[in-house]
Every structure is written in C-alpha cells, then in structure tokens.
Amino acid sequence: MDRANVVAVKSADRVLDLLELLSRKGRAMSHTDLAAALAIPKSSLTQLLRNLTGRGYLKFAPGPNTYELGPAFFALHRQDRGEGNLIERARGILERLTAATHESSALSLYRREYVERVCGVDSPQALTYRMAVGTRFLLYSSSIGKAVLAVLPDAERERYLGRVKLVPKTDATVKSVAELRRQLAKAAKEGFAYSHGEHMAGVAAIAAAVRRPDGYPIGAVNVAIPSIRFKPALRALCVRELLAAREALERELS
C-alpha cells in the first residue's frame, strides 16, 4: 500500500476513534484531553476537530473550550428513515404547490457535490419543464443548488467555493466565484434563490432550502417556469407558495 493510502486510512481511523470516544464518555472533552486519550499529536488533532466542527459532527463550547458530539452525528442514524418518509409525503405538498402556481415543482436532496431530484410534479400547461426524478444538478448553476449553498454552515460553504470549477451550462451560468458569493448572500437574506436560464436556457426557477430542525439543509424545493411566463405577478405567487411548501416539508422533518 502506498503512503497516500496509509495516511488516508489513518486519518479515517482517527475520526472514528474520536467519535467513538466522545460517544463512550458521554461528556464534553478538551483538546488536551482528547489528544492524550487518543494518542494523537495536537497539531494533527486540531485539523480533525476543525473539520468535524465545521460539518456539525462536533460542537465546540467556547469558555471551557471543549468538544462534544454535534447534531450531524445524532442525525446520521435517522437520515435514511427520515429521507424516505419525507419523499413519500412530499408528493402531496408538491401537488398543492403546482395546483396553486400551475407550474412544475420538485423536491431535490443535497448530495455534497450536487443536488438530486427525488420527487416532482409536472405543470398541466402545454409549455412546461418536466421534473424527471433522478436528475442531478450542479450547485452553482441551479436554483436548488444555490438555495442549499446559501444556508450551509460557513466552513462547508467556503470549502466548496474554494474548490469549485465554474464550468458553464449555458451562456447565463455564473462566471466567477465573486458573483456566486453575491448571489448566495442575496439568497440567504431573502430566503430563496433564483436561476435565470443558468442550468437550461429558456427556464427560470425559484428554490427554497429545506432544513432539518438543527438548521442543516437536506435539500431544496423549487418551481421551474418557462422564461416567457416569468412575469412579476407569477414570480410573487410562486415565492409565496414556495415558502409555504418549504414550511410544510420542514414540519414533516421535525
């Protein structure tokens, strides 16, 4: 086995050892206590703690400067069951959303590097955008991806923005990380995100992130509209109904 593989496995073991230790102890521990208990150099442990805290698997308490298991850790064992229940119950919510707006709607789930549509309802209108289940979307070019990015923990969002390559899907796709940051800041403030032909030319979309009770986004709900119909009155209606659908989905999660 080469050195890179050995280091990768060793790092994975350390993460698991750390989580198991805190689970076994059932209490918060300091950086020094963790390093001593796990026989990990403090410098190596610092990066592990930073990453796990940024992802929500650990929670840091300033003052006593201790670490304990975070909400993402406790959500893991519930995730599969909760996701399945949400998808099952999402259809009725999406049907009401499409009935109110006469536009296609969908629920998509966050998969780290992309979002994946897991439930969709098509508009009854002749000119529409079909919501095929299983379709994946880039985070930076889709309304659902931007809605998720806008509410991610700061550290996780920054890691993504630091590594993303903005390959254009259409001529309208965002062309710089600086512009993407501005769009995400606006989405975070307003509570929803837009895509104006950035994923598919001629299609506008509005999305709102769907979050667990701890605030972490599991995905987003969106409405997709042919650009020719995307007028102010319809946009206002879609935003209102979209936010109501998001609230209904989040009630299912809680």
DRENKOL-57625 format. One record per residue (C-alpha): x, y, z; residue in one letter; residue number from 1. Coordinates in steps of 0.25 Angstrom, whole numbers. Example, Ala and Ser with C-alpha at 12.3 -4.5 7.8 and 13.67 -1.06 7.14 Angstrom:
<sites>
+-------+-------+-------+------+-----+
:    xx :    yy :    zz : rest :  nr :
+-------+-------+-------+------+-----+
:    49 :   -18 :    31 :    A :   1 :
:    55 :    -4 :    29 :    S :   2 :
+-------+-------+-------+------+-----+
</sites>
This chain:
<sites>
+-------+-------+-------+------+-----+
:    xx :    yy :    zz : rest :  nr :
+-------+-------+-------+------+-----+
:     0 :     0 :     0 :    M :   1 :
:     6 :    14 :    -4 :    D :   2 :
:     8 :    25 :     6 :    R :   3 :
:    -4 :    33 :     2 :    A :   4 :
:   -14 :    21 :     4 :    N :   5 :
:    -7 :    19 :    18 :    V :   6 :
:    -9 :    33 :    22 :    V :   7 :
:   -24 :    34 :    17 :    A :   8 :
:   -27 :    21 :    25 :    V :   9 :
:   -20 :    26 :    38 :    K :  10 :
:   -28 :    39 :    37 :    S :  11 :
:   -41 :    32 :    35 :    A :  12 :
:   -37 :    23 :    48 :    D :  13 :
:   -35 :    35 :    56 :    R :  14 :
:   -48 :    41 :    52 :    V :  15 :
:   -55 :    29 :    56 :    L :  16 :
:   -47 :    27 :    69 :    D :  17 :
:   -50 :    42 :    73 :    L :  18 :
:   -65 :    40 :    70 :    L :  19 :
:   -66 :    27 :    78 :    E :  20 :
:   -58 :    33 :    90 :    L :  21 :
:   -68 :    44 :    91 :    L :  22 :
:   -80 :    35 :    90 :    S :  23 :
:   -74 :    25 :   100 :    R :  24 :
:   -70 :    36 :   110 :    K :  25 :
:   -84 :    44 :   109 :    G :  26 :
:   -78 :    57 :   112 :    R :  27 :
:   -70 :    69 :   106 :    A :  28 :
:   -55 :    68 :   106 :    M :  29 :
:   -44 :    78 :   104 :    S :  30 :
:   -34 :    78 :    92 :    H :  31 :
:   -23 :    73 :   102 :    T :  32 :
:   -31 :    62 :   108 :    D :  33 :
:   -35 :    57 :    94 :    L :  34 :
:   -21 :    57 :    89 :    A :  35 :
:   -16 :    49 :   102 :    A :  36 :
:   -27 :    39 :   101 :    A :  37 :
:   -25 :    36 :    86 :    L :  38 :
:   -10 :    38 :    86 :    A :  39 :
:   -12 :    48 :    74 :    I :  40 :
:    -2 :    59 :    73 :    P :  41 :
:    -9 :    72 :    76 :    K :  42 :
:    -5 :    78 :    62 :    S :  43 :
:   -12 :    67 :    55 :    S :  44 :
:   -24 :    67 :    64 :    L :  45 :
:   -26 :    82 :    62 :    T :  46 :
:   -30 :    80 :    47 :    Q :  47 :
:   -39 :    68 :    50 :    L :  48 :
:   -46 :    76 :    61 :    L :  49 :
:   -48 :    88 :    51 :    R :  50 :
:   -53 :    79 :    40 :    N :  51 :
:   -63 :    71 :    49 :    L :  52 :
:   -68 :    84 :    56 :    T :  53 :
:   -70 :    91 :    42 :    G :  54 :
:   -78 :    79 :    37 :    R :  55 :
:   -87 :    79 :    50 :    G :  56 :
:   -82 :    65 :    55 :    Y :  57 :
:   -75 :    72 :    67 :    L :  58 :
:   -80 :    84 :    75 :    K :  59 :
:   -70 :    94 :    81 :    F :  60 :
:   -73 :   101 :    94 :    A :  61 :
:   -64 :   114 :    96 :    P :  62 :
:   -60 :   117 :   110 :    G :  63 :
:   -58 :   103 :   115 :    P :  64 :
:   -52 :   101 :   101 :    N :  65 :
:   -58 :    87 :   100 :    T :  66 :
:   -63 :    78 :    89 :    Y :  67 :
:   -76 :    69 :    89 :    E :  68 :
:   -84 :    61 :    79 :    L :  69 :
:   -91 :    71 :    70 :    G :  70 :
:  -105 :    70 :    63 :    P :  71 :
:  -100 :    64 :    50 :    A :  72 :
:   -95 :    52 :    58 :    F :  73 :
:  -108 :    49 :    64 :    F :  74 :
:  -116 :    51 :    51 :    A :  75 :
:  -108 :    40 :    44 :    L :  76 :
:  -116 :    28 :    49 :    H :  77 :
:  -129 :    36 :    46 :    R :  78 :
:  -125 :    40 :    32 :    Q :  79 :
:  -129 :    29 :    23 :    D :  80 :
:  -143 :    27 :    30 :    R :  81 :
:  -145 :    42 :    30 :    G :  82 :
:  -142 :    44 :    16 :    E :  83 :
:  -151 :    32 :    11 :    G :  84 :
:  -163 :    38 :    19 :    N :  85 :
:  -160 :    52 :    14 :    L :  86 :
:  -160 :    47 :    -1 :    I :  87 :
:  -173 :    39 :     2 :    E :  88 :
:  -180 :    51 :     8 :    R :  89 :
:  -174 :    62 :    -2 :    A :  90 :
:  -183 :    58 :   -13 :    R :  91 :
:  -196 :    63 :    -7 :    G :  92 :
:  -189 :    76 :    -3 :    I :  93 :
:  -183 :    78 :   -17 :    L :  94 :
:  -197 :    75 :   -24 :    E :  95 :
:  -202 :    86 :   -16 :    R :  96 :
:  -191 :    95 :   -20 :    L :  97 :
:  -193 :    92 :   -35 :    T :  98 :
:  -208 :    94 :   -33 :    A :  99 :
:  -206 :   108 :   -27 :    A : 100 :
:  -196 :   112 :   -37 :    T : 101 :
:  -199 :   104 :   -50 :    H : 102 :
:  -184 :   102 :   -51 :    E : 103 :
:  -175 :    89 :   -49 :    S : 104 :
:  -170 :    87 :   -35 :    S : 105 :
:  -160 :    77 :   -29 :    A : 106 :
:  -152 :    73 :   -17 :    L : 107 :
:  -137 :    71 :   -18 :    S : 108 :
:  -127 :    66 :    -8 :    L : 109 :
:  -113 :    71 :    -5 :    Y : 110 :
:  -102 :    61 :    -9 :    R : 111 :
:   -90 :    69 :    -5 :    R : 112 :
:   -85 :    72 :   -19 :    E : 113 :
:   -99 :    73 :   -26 :    Y : 114 :
:  -114 :    72 :   -23 :    V : 115 :
:  -123 :    61 :   -28 :    E : 116 :
:  -137 :    62 :   -31 :    R : 117 :
:  -145 :    51 :   -23 :    V : 118 :
:  -159 :    55 :   -25 :    C : 119 :
:  -166 :    64 :   -36 :    G : 120 :
:  -180 :    69 :   -41 :    V : 121 :
:  -181 :    74 :   -55 :    D : 122 :
:  -189 :    86 :   -59 :    S : 123 :
:  -202 :    83 :   -66 :    P : 124 :
:  -199 :    94 :   -77 :    Q : 125 :
:  -194 :    91 :   -91 :    A : 126 :
:  -181 :    98 :   -90 :    L : 127 :
:  -175 :    93 :   -77 :    T : 128 :
:  -162 :    88 :   -71 :    Y : 129 :
:  -162 :    73 :   -68 :    R : 130 :
:  -158 :    68 :   -54 :    M : 131 :
:  -151 :    55 :   -56 :    A : 132 :
:  -147 :    48 :   -43 :    V : 133 :
:  -132 :    45 :   -42 :    G : 134 :
:  -127 :    57 :   -50 :    T : 135 :
:  -115 :    63 :   -43 :    R : 136 :
:  -111 :    78 :   -43 :    F : 137 :
:   -99 :    86 :   -41 :    L : 138 :
:   -99 :    94 :   -28 :    L : 139 :
:   -95 :   107 :   -35 :    Y : 140 :
:  -104 :   107 :   -47 :    S : 141 :
:  -117 :   103 :   -41 :    S : 142 :
:  -127 :   110 :   -32 :    S : 143 :
:  -128 :    98 :   -23 :    I : 144 :
:  -112 :    97 :   -22 :    G : 145 :
:  -111 :   112 :   -19 :    K : 146 :
:  -122 :   111 :    -9 :    A : 147 :
:  -115 :   100 :    -1 :    V : 148 :
:  -101 :   107 :    -2 :    L : 149 :
:  -107 :   120 :     3 :    A : 150 :
:  -111 :   113 :    17 :    V : 151 :
:   -99 :   103 :    18 :    L : 152 :
:   -90 :   105 :    30 :    P : 153 :
:   -80 :   115 :    27 :    D : 154 :
:   -68 :   106 :    27 :    A : 155 :
:   -74 :    96 :    18 :    E : 156 :
:   -79 :   106 :     8 :    R : 157 :
:   -65 :   112 :     8 :    E : 158 :
:   -59 :    99 :     5 :    R : 159 :
:   -68 :    97 :    -7 :    Y : 160 :
:   -65 :   111 :   -12 :    L : 161 :
:   -50 :   109 :   -11 :    G : 162 :
:   -50 :    96 :   -20 :    R : 163 :
:   -62 :    99 :   -30 :    V : 164 :
:   -59 :   100 :   -44 :    K : 165 :
:   -70 :   108 :   -51 :    L : 166 :
:   -72 :   101 :   -64 :    V : 167 :
:   -83 :   108 :   -71 :    P : 168 :
:   -96 :   100 :   -74 :    K : 169 :
:  -102 :   112 :   -82 :    T : 170 :
:   -97 :   126 :   -86 :    D : 171 :
:  -104 :   131 :   -74 :    A : 172 :
:   -97 :   122 :   -64 :    T : 173 :
:   -90 :   130 :   -53 :    V : 174 :
:   -75 :   132 :   -57 :    K : 175 :
:   -68 :   136 :   -45 :    S : 176 :
:   -68 :   132 :   -30 :    V : 177 :
:   -69 :   146 :   -26 :    A : 178 :
:   -82 :   147 :   -34 :    E : 179 :
:   -87 :   134 :   -28 :    L : 180 :
:   -84 :   139 :   -14 :    R : 181 :
:   -93 :   151 :   -17 :    R : 182 :
:  -104 :   142 :   -21 :    Q : 183 :
:  -103 :   134 :    -9 :    L : 184 :
:  -103 :   146 :     1 :    A : 185 :
:  -115 :   151 :    -6 :    K : 186 :
:  -122 :   137 :    -5 :    A : 187 :
:  -118 :   136 :    10 :    A : 188 :
:  -125 :   149 :    12 :    K : 189 :
:  -137 :   147 :     4 :    E : 190 :
:  -139 :   132 :     8 :    G : 191 :
:  -140 :   127 :    -7 :    F : 192 :
:  -131 :   126 :   -19 :    A : 193 :
:  -132 :   128 :   -34 :    Y : 194 :
:  -127 :   122 :   -47 :    S : 195 :
:  -130 :   130 :   -59 :    H : 196 :
:  -126 :   121 :   -70 :    G : 197 :
:  -113 :   117 :   -63 :    E : 198 :
:  -116 :   102 :   -64 :    H : 199 :
:  -125 :   101 :   -76 :    M : 200 :
:  -127 :   113 :   -86 :    A : 201 :
:  -141 :   117 :   -86 :    G : 202 :
:  -145 :   112 :   -72 :    V : 203 :
:  -145 :   121 :   -59 :    A : 204 :
:  -146 :   115 :   -46 :    A : 205 :
:  -148 :   119 :   -31 :    I : 206 :
:  -144 :   110 :   -19 :    A : 207 :
:  -144 :   110 :    -4 :    A : 208 :
:  -135 :   101 :     4 :    A : 209 :
:  -142 :    91 :    13 :    V : 210 :
:  -135 :    89 :    26 :    R : 211 :
:  -134 :    79 :    38 :    R : 212 :
:  -138 :    84 :    52 :    P : 213 :
:  -123 :    87 :    55 :    D : 214 :
:  -123 :    97 :    43 :    G : 215 :
:  -115 :    88 :    33 :    Y : 216 :
:  -120 :    87 :    19 :    P : 217 :
:  -125 :    74 :    14 :    I : 218 :
:  -128 :    79 :     0 :    G : 219 :
:  -138 :    89 :    -6 :    A : 220 :
:  -152 :    91 :   -12 :    V : 221 :
:  -153 :    98 :   -25 :    N : 222 :
:  -163 :   103 :   -36 :    V : 223 :
:  -158 :   103 :   -51 :    A : 224 :
:  -164 :   113 :   -61 :    I : 225 :
:  -162 :   115 :   -76 :    P : 226 :
:  -156 :   129 :   -76 :    S : 227 :
:  -166 :   134 :   -85 :    I : 228 :
:  -176 :   133 :   -74 :    R : 229 :
:  -167 :   138 :   -63 :    F : 230 :
:  -174 :   151 :   -60 :    K : 231 :
:  -174 :   159 :   -47 :    P : 232 :
:  -188 :   155 :   -43 :    A : 233 :
:  -185 :   140 :   -45 :    L : 234 :
:  -172 :   141 :   -38 :    R : 235 :
:  -179 :   147 :   -26 :    A : 236 :
:  -189 :   136 :   -26 :    L : 237 :
:  -178 :   125 :   -27 :    C : 238 :
:  -170 :   131 :   -16 :    V : 239 :
:  -182 :   131 :    -6 :    R : 240 :
:  -186 :   117 :   -10 :    E : 241 :
:  -172 :   112 :   -10 :    L : 242 :
:  -169 :   117 :     4 :    L : 243 :
:  -182 :   111 :     9 :    A : 244 :
:  -178 :    98 :     3 :    A : 245 :
:  -164 :    99 :     9 :    R : 246 :
:  -170 :   101 :    23 :    E : 247 :
:  -179 :    89 :    21 :    A : 248 :
:  -167 :    80 :    17 :    L : 249 :
:  -159 :    85 :    29 :    E : 250 :
:  -171 :    81 :    38 :    R : 251 :
:  -170 :    67 :    33 :    E : 252 :
:  -155 :    67 :    37 :    L : 253 :
:  -158 :    71 :    51 :    S : 254 :
+-------+-------+-------+------+-----+
</sites>
